[in-house]
Amino acid sequence: MELRVDPMEPVLTPGQLLARGVSRHMSSLGFATVEEFVPDRGLRVDVMALGPKGELWIIECKSSRADFMSDGKWQGYLPWCDRYFWAVDQAFETDLLPEDTGLLIADGYDAEILRMGPEDKIAPARRKKLVQKFAFCAARRLQGLRDPGAGLQWGSACGSVRAGPKS
């Protein structure tokens, strides 16, 4: 049975709980996050994190073995970040995850980095476009929360970013 302290608080899926814990942890490290960020058409990352030095990290949250096994797009995310991570709960079989990626253990309240993802910096032109898109999406979502009656379509307002490949 699930205990909810605030009946107005929405019930989150296991993946959303992981994303919340990851976002809280990233915030404690000085990062800002946007969940369900679309860096390019056909791609939607669970958490995009923008660091204090402009670094861009992608964190994919996997709530089960089946969730991980059905994800065939993750390698397409690599050109869109400086570091790539998986976030899983303590019960997840971490030996399934590629060793050349980062790893966080998370729950709905926090996370911990167990393995730092290798750094592969994206090209400056792509970084600029992604940071601008990140800011635009974050601002539109905040505006939508502040004024829900405005009818803002934040998902469609955060279309794809086009810039050159990693250099």
MOLINTA-V594239 format. One record per pair of residues at least 12 apart in sequence whose ideal C-beta (glycine too) atoms are under 8 Angstrom apart, sorted by the first residue. I is the first residue (numbers start at 0). J is the second residue. Records with the same first field share a line. If there is no record, write none. Layout:
# MOLINTA-V594239
I: J, J
This chain:
# MOLINTA-V594239
11: 107
12: 62
13: 62, 63, 88
14: 45, 60, 61, 62, 66
15: 34
16: 106, 107
17: 45, 60, 61, 62, 86, 87, 88, 105, 106, 107, 110
18: 34, 45, 46, 58, 60, 86
19: 107, 108
20: 86, 105, 106, 107, 108, 109, 110
21: 45, 46, 58, 60, 86, 103, 105, 110
22: 34, 46
23: 108, 109, 110
24: 103, 105, 109, 110, 111, 112
25: 46, 48, 56, 58, 110
27: 109
28: 50
29: 50, 51
30: 48, 49, 50, 51, 56
31: 48, 49, 133, 137
32: 46, 47, 48, 49
33: 46, 47, 49, 133, 136, 137, 140
34: 46
36: 133, 136, 157
37: 154, 157, 158, 159
38: 57, 76, 79, 129, 132, 159, 160
39: 79, 159, 160, 161
40: 158, 159
41: 72, 75
42: 72, 75, 76, 79
44: 57, 58, 59, 76, 79
45: 58, 59, 60, 86
46: 58, 59, 60, 86
47: 80, 129, 133
49: 130, 133
53: 126, 130
54: 81, 82
55: 79, 80, 81, 121, 126, 129, 130, 133
56: 80, 81, 82, 83, 84, 101, 116
57: 76, 79, 80, 82, 83, 84
58: 83, 84, 85, 86, 101, 103
59: 73, 76, 83, 84, 85, 86
60: 85, 86, 87, 105
61: 85, 86, 87, 91
62: 87, 88
63: 91
64: 91, 92, 95
67: 85, 87, 91, 95, 96
68: 95
77: 119
78: 121, 125, 164, 165
79: 121, 125, 129
80: 121
81: 118, 119, 120, 121
82: 101, 115, 116, 117, 118, 119
83: 100, 101, 116
84: 100, 101, 102, 103, 112, 116
85: 100, 101, 102, 103
86: 102, 103, 104, 105, 110
87: 102, 103, 104, 105
88: 104, 105, 106
89: 104, 106
93: 113
98: 114
99: 117
100: 114, 116, 117
101: 114, 115, 116, 117
102: 114
119: 165
120: 165
121: 165
122: 162, 163, 164, 165, 166
124: 162, 163
125: 160, 162, 163, 164, 165
127: 162
128: 160, 161, 162
129: 160, 162
132: 157, 160
135: 156, 157
136: 153, 156, 157
139: 151, 153, 156, 157
140: 153
